[in-house]
């Protein structure tokens, strides 16, 4: 609507300009142009005000749903993956409003651990974040349920130095590889080595945060680094540092996931809100599938270009992994993560994944 309005107003300016040019004096031309510009400015202001008013949701009669994310942006909380599409396109707002609710997005600089604290204390109703912090929460707080997936094929990558001669998993034997301990990046590395019959003892493994890992790799202090795919492609494509050795791609054993975890107390009293959240995510997946190029532009920002996102999702541009359904494959990946977390001492007790997962919200949303 705004674009059509602007087009119409530009035509006014052009007509006014032509009319003025046919006049005999410079003063007449200036007056006509000034009047046309003032008309455009007035129309733009009125249109913007009307659209802002129409887009605004009257929340006076709605109940808030507090949704937590470990990401923050220039304007506060920044949702991730399918949830970002649902937030940016206002699918959450529309679906929740239809049953008497509205979303409040809350970002945490403290990432997963901070989100978990807010979930335990009751300061959040829903958390949409990585499967690792989600698992840690479920291991020490039995009051949560996974009602959907946010991305069932989150990607990590291994970057190696240029001209290193490292082209296979076997070539990593004896090499210095950075992978932060206790993260999905480390789990990806272990799973990748296992595809070649190797283990952690076959490499010289070094732990470092994502930021420090990139610095050390760029300085040539290590042979390889394991990073979230966005950081990996930015390092390689935009900073011309290193080469991609491997990404998770469509290999399920190498993928991690983002989950939608909700407090049981919230779900018991607000079942329809849980269903509405899943409906919004279904719409987000459908939009992404039909408009892949729009997704790269939509996600652009926070230090990552549209081209980086295009590389990250290039393994499957159908965006099928944005489907919120918790499939059997999703459950198996969660169980594998549970075993890894136990082995690494990241959780003190095993999580009954089958008990934590509830697929009925997706079934009802469909």
C-alpha positions as CSV (number, residue, x, y, z in Angstrom):
1,X,0.0,0.0,0.0
2,X,2.7,2.4,0.9
3,X,4.6,1.8,-2.3
4,X,1.5,2.4,-4.4
5,X,0.8,5.6,-2.5
6,X,4.4,6.8,-3.1
7,X,4.2,6.0,-6.8
8,X,1.0,8.1,-7.1
9,X,2.5,11.0,-5.2
10,X,5.6,11.0,-7.4
11,X,3.3,11.3,-10.4
12,X,1.9,14.4,-8.8
13,X,5.4,15.9,-8.6
14,X,6.1,15.1,-12.2
15,X,2.8,16.6,-13.4
16,X,3.3,19.7,-11.3
17,X,6.8,20.1,-12.7
18,X,5.6,19.9,-16.3
19,X,2.8,22.4,-15.6
20,X,5.3,24.7,-14.0
21,X,7.7,24.5,-16.9
22,X,5.0,25.7,-19.3
23,X,4.7,28.9,-17.3
24,X,6.4,32.2,-18.3
25,X,8.2,33.0,-15.1
26,X,10.7,31.4,-12.7
27,X,8.6,32.4,-9.8
28,X,5.6,30.5,-11.1
29,X,7.7,27.3,-11.5
30,X,9.0,27.6,-8.0
31,X,5.6,28.0,-6.5
32,X,4.2,25.0,-8.3
33,X,7.1,22.8,-7.3
34,X,6.9,23.9,-3.7
35,X,3.2,23.2,-3.6
36,X,3.7,19.7,-5.1
37,X,6.5,18.8,-2.6
38,X,4.3,20.0,0.3
39,X,1.5,17.8,-1.0
40,X,3.8,14.8,-1.2
41,X,5.2,15.4,2.3
42,X,1.7,15.7,3.8
43,X,0.5,12.6,2.0
44,X,3.5,10.6,3.2
45,X,3.1,11.7,6.7
46,X,-0.6,10.9,6.7
47,X,0.0,7.5,5.1
48,X,2.7,6.5,7.5
49,X,0.6,7.5,10.5
50,X,-2.3,5.5,9.2
51,X,-0.2,2.4,8.5
52,X,1.5,2.7,11.9
53,X,-1.8,2.9,13.6
54,X,-3.1,-0.1,11.6
55,X,0.0,-2.1,12.4
56,X,-0.1,-1.4,16.1
57,X,-1.7,-4.1,18.2
58,X,-4.0,-3.0,21.0
59,X,-2.8,-5.1,23.9
60,X,-5.1,-3.7,26.5
61,X,-7.3,-6.7,26.4
62,X,-4.6,-9.3,25.6
63,X,-2.5,-11.4,27.9
64,X,1.3,-11.3,27.4
65,X,3.4,-14.3,26.4
66,X,7.0,-13.7,27.4
67,X,9.3,-15.3,24.9
68,X,13.1,-15.4,25.6
69,X,16.0,-15.5,23.2
70,X,19.7,-15.6,23.7
71,X,20.3,-13.0,21.0
72,X,20.1,-9.3,21.2
73,X,20.2,-6.8,18.4
74,X,20.2,-3.0,17.8
75,X,16.6,-2.8,18.8
76,X,16.6,-5.3,21.7
77,X,15.7,-9.0,21.5
78,X,16.4,-10.8,18.2
79,X,14.7,-14.1,17.6
80,X,16.5,-16.8,15.7
81,X,15.8,-19.0,12.7
82,X,12.1,-19.7,12.0
83,X,11.1,-17.7,15.1
84,X,12.9,-14.6,13.5
85,X,10.7,-15.0,10.4
86,X,7.6,-15.3,12.6
87,X,8.5,-12.2,14.6
88,X,9.6,-10.1,11.7
89,X,6.5,-11.0,9.6
90,X,4.3,-10.6,12.8
91,X,3.0,-14.1,12.6
92,X,3.4,-14.5,16.3
93,X,1.4,-11.3,16.8
94,X,-1.4,-12.4,14.5
95,X,-1.8,-15.9,15.8
96,X,-1.5,-15.0,19.4
97,X,-3.9,-12.1,19.1
98,X,-6.5,-14.4,17.6
99,X,-6.8,-16.2,20.9
100,X,-6.3,-13.3,23.3
101,X,-2.5,-13.0,23.7
102,X,0.4,-10.9,22.5
103,X,4.2,-11.6,22.5
104,X,6.9,-9.8,24.4
105,X,10.4,-10.6,23.1
106,X,13.1,-10.6,25.8
107,X,16.8,-10.9,24.9
108,X,19.5,-12.0,27.2
109,X,23.2,-11.0,26.8
110,X,24.1,-13.9,29.0
111,X,22.9,-16.3,26.3
112,X,21.5,-19.8,27.2
113,X,22.4,-19.8,30.9
114,X,20.6,-16.5,31.4
115,X,17.6,-17.7,29.5
116,X,17.5,-20.8,31.7
117,X,17.6,-18.8,34.9
118,X,14.6,-16.7,33.7
119,X,12.7,-19.9,32.8
120,X,13.3,-21.4,36.2
121,X,12.3,-18.2,38.1
122,X,9.2,-17.8,36.0
123,X,10.2,-14.6,34.4
124,X,9.7,-16.3,31.0
125,X,6.9,-18.4,29.6
126,X,8.7,-19.7,26.5
127,X,12.3,-20.0,25.4
128,X,13.4,-20.4,21.8
129,X,17.1,-21.3,21.6
130,X,19.8,-24.0,21.1
131,X,19.2,-27.6,22.0
132,X,22.2,-27.6,24.4
133,X,21.0,-25.0,26.8
134,X,17.5,-26.4,26.4
135,X,18.8,-29.8,27.5
136,X,20.6,-28.3,30.4
137,X,17.4,-26.7,31.6
138,X,15.4,-29.9,31.3
139,X,18.1,-31.8,33.3
140,X,17.7,-29.6,36.3
141,X,14.1,-28.3,36.0
142,X,11.3,-30.7,35.3
143,X,8.8,-28.0,34.6
144,X,9.4,-27.6,30.9
145,X,8.1,-29.2,27.7
146,X,9.4,-29.0,24.1
147,X,6.4,-28.1,22.0
148,X,8.2,-27.4,18.6
149,X,11.4,-27.1,16.8
150,X,12.8,-23.7,15.6
151,X,15.4,-25.3,13.3
152,X,16.0,-29.0,13.1
153,X,19.2,-28.7,11.1
154,X,21.4,-26.0,12.6
155,X,24.8,-25.9,10.9
156,X,28.4,-25.9,12.2
157,X,31.5,-25.9,10.0
158,X,35.2,-26.8,10.2
159,X,37.5,-24.3,8.6
160,X,41.1,-25.1,7.8
161,X,44.1,-23.0,6.8
162,X,44.6,-22.3,3.1
163,X,47.0,-24.6,1.3
164,X,47.2,-26.8,4.5
165,X,46.6,-30.0,2.5
166,X,43.7,-30.9,4.8
167,X,40.9,-32.2,2.7
168,X,39.5,-35.1,4.7
169,X,38.8,-36.0,8.3
170,X,41.9,-38.3,8.3
171,X,44.1,-35.3,7.5
172,X,43.2,-33.8,10.9
173,X,45.1,-36.5,12.7
174,X,47.8,-34.8,14.9
175,X,46.6,-31.3,13.9
176,X,45.7,-28.4,16.3
177,X,41.9,-28.0,16.2
178,X,39.9,-25.4,18.2
179,X,36.4,-26.4,19.3
180,X,34.9,-24.9,22.5
181,X,34.4,-27.5,25.1
182,X,30.8,-28.4,26.0
183,X,29.2,-26.9,22.9
184,X,27.4,-28.2,19.8
185,X,30.5,-27.2,17.9
186,X,32.6,-29.7,19.8
187,X,29.9,-32.3,19.4
188,X,29.9,-31.7,15.6
189,X,33.7,-32.2,15.6
190,X,33.5,-35.5,17.5
191,X,30.7,-36.8,15.2
192,X,32.7,-35.7,12.1
193,X,35.8,-37.5,13.3
194,X,33.7,-40.6,14.0
195,X,32.6,-40.8,10.4
196,X,36.3,-41.7,9.6
197,X,36.7,-44.0,12.6
198,X,38.6,-41.3,14.6
199,X,38.2,-39.7,18.0
200,X,39.3,-36.7,20.0
201,X,42.6,-38.5,21.0
202,X,43.6,-38.4,17.3
203,X,43.9,-34.6,17.3
204,X,45.3,-31.9,19.5
205,X,42.0,-30.3,20.6
206,X,42.0,-26.8,22.0
207,X,39.0,-25.0,23.7
208,X,38.3,-21.3,23.0
209,X,35.2,-19.1,22.6
210,X,33.9,-18.4,19.1
211,X,35.5,-14.9,19.1
212,X,38.9,-16.0,20.5
213,X,38.9,-19.0,18.2
214,X,38.7,-16.8,15.1
215,X,41.5,-14.6,16.3
216,X,43.8,-17.6,17.0
217,X,42.9,-19.2,13.6
218,X,43.5,-15.9,11.7
219,X,46.9,-15.6,13.4
220,X,47.8,-19.0,12.1
221,X,48.2,-20.5,15.6
222,X,46.1,-23.5,14.8
223,X,45.4,-25.8,11.8
224,X,41.6,-25.8,12.0
225,X,38.7,-24.2,13.9
226,X,35.1,-25.4,14.4
227,X,32.5,-22.6,14.3
228,X,28.8,-21.9,13.9
229,X,28.3,-21.8,10.2
230,X,27.5,-18.0,10.1
231,X,30.9,-17.2,11.6
232,X,32.6,-19.8,9.4
233,X,31.3,-18.4,6.1
234,X,32.0,-14.8,7.2
235,X,35.6,-15.8,8.0
236,X,36.1,-17.6,4.7
237,X,33.9,-15.6,2.2
238,X,34.2,-12.0,3.5
239,X,37.5,-12.1,5.4
240,X,39.3,-14.4,2.9
241,X,40.7,-16.5,5.8
242,X,40.8,-20.2,5.5
243,X,38.7,-22.8,3.6
244,X,35.7,-24.8,4.5
245,X,36.6,-28.5,5.2
246,X,33.1,-29.7,6.2
247,X,29.6,-28.6,7.2
248,X,26.8,-30.6,8.7
249,X,24.7,-30.3,5.6
250,X,21.9,-32.9,5.4
251,X,23.8,-35.4,7.5
252,X,21.5,-35.7,10.6
253,X,24.2,-37.0,12.9
254,X,26.2,-33.8,12.4
255,X,23.3,-31.3,12.9
256,X,22.3,-29.6,16.0
257,X,18.8,-28.0,16.7
258,X,16.9,-25.1,18.1
259,X,14.0,-25.9,20.3
260,X,10.8,-24.2,21.6
261,X,10.7,-24.9,25.3
262,X,7.7,-23.8,27.4
263,X,7.0,-23.8,31.1
264,X,4.5,-26.5,32.0
265,X,2.6,-24.1,34.3
266,X,2.1,-21.7,31.4
267,X,1.0,-24.4,29.1
268,X,-1.5,-25.8,31.6
269,X,-3.3,-22.4,31.8
270,X,-2.7,-21.2,28.3
271,X,-2.8,-24.2,26.0
272,X,-4.1,-22.2,23.1
273,X,-1.2,-19.8,23.3
274,X,1.2,-22.8,22.8
275,X,-0.8,-23.9,19.7
276,X,-0.7,-20.3,18.4
277,X,3.1,-20.2,18.6
278,X,3.4,-23.4,16.6
279,X,0.9,-22.0,14.0
280,X,3.1,-18.9,13.6
281,X,6.2,-21.1,13.1
282,X,4.4,-23.2,10.5
283,X,3.6,-20.0,8.6
284,X,7.2,-18.9,8.9
285,X,8.4,-22.1,7.3
286,X,6.0,-21.8,4.5
287,X,7.1,-18.2,3.8
288,X,10.8,-19.2,3.9
289,X,10.2,-22.1,1.5
290,X,8.4,-19.8,-1.0
291,X,10.7,-16.8,-0.6
292,X,14.3,-18.0,0.1
293,X,16.0,-14.9,-1.2
294,X,13.8,-12.7,1.0
295,X,15.0,-14.7,4.1
296,X,18.6,-13.8,3.4
297,X,17.7,-10.1,3.3
298,X,15.4,-10.4,6.2
299,X,18.2,-11.9,8.4
300,X,20.9,-9.5,7.2
301,X,22.4,-7.5,10.0
302,X,24.1,-7.9,13.4
303,X,27.5,-8.3,11.6
304,X,26.3,-10.8,9.0
305,X,25.5,-10.0,5.3
306,X,22.7,-11.5,3.2
307,X,25.4,-13.4,1.3
308,X,26.6,-15.1,4.5
309,X,23.1,-16.3,5.2
310,X,22.7,-17.5,1.6
311,X,25.8,-19.7,2.1
312,X,24.6,-21.0,5.5
313,X,21.3,-22.2,4.1
314,X,22.6,-23.3,0.7
315,X,22.6,-26.9,1.6
316,X,18.8,-26.9,1.4
317,X,16.9,-23.9,0.2
318,X,13.5,-25.5,0.8
319,X,13.9,-24.5,4.4
320,X,12.2,-27.8,5.4
321,X,14.2,-27.7,8.6
322,X,12.2,-24.6,9.7
323,X,9.1,-26.9,10.0
324,X,8.3,-26.9,13.8
325,X,7.3,-30.6,13.8
326,X,9.3,-32.6,16.3
327,X,9.9,-35.7,14.2
328,X,11.4,-39.0,15.2
329,X,14.7,-37.8,13.7
330,X,14.6,-34.7,15.9
331,X,14.0,-36.9,19.0
332,X,16.9,-39.2,18.1
333,X,19.2,-36.2,17.8
334,X,18.1,-34.9,21.2
335,X,18.8,-38.3,22.7
336,X,22.3,-38.3,21.1
337,X,22.9,-34.8,22.6
338,X,21.8,-36.1,26.0
339,X,24.4,-38.8,25.9
340,X,27.1,-36.4,24.8
341,X,26.2,-34.0,27.6
342,X,26.3,-36.7,30.2
343,X,29.6,-38.0,29.0
344,X,31.1,-34.4,29.1
345,X,29.6,-33.7,32.5
346,X,27.5,-30.9,31.1
347,X,24.5,-32.3,32.9
348,X,24.4,-34.3,36.1
349,X,21.5,-36.5,35.3
350,X,20.0,-37.9,32.1
351,X,16.9,-36.3,30.5
352,X,13.9,-38.4,29.5
353,X,13.6,-36.9,26.1
354,X,10.4,-38.8,25.3
355,X,8.8,-37.3,28.4
356,X,9.9,-33.8,27.6
357,X,8.7,-33.8,24.0
358,X,5.0,-33.1,23.3
359,X,4.0,-33.3,19.6
360,X,0.3,-32.6,20.3
361,X,0.7,-28.8,19.8
362,X,2.0,-29.3,16.3
363,X,-0.8,-31.8,15.5
364,X,-3.4,-29.3,16.7
365,X,-1.8,-26.4,14.9
366,X,-1.9,-28.3,11.7
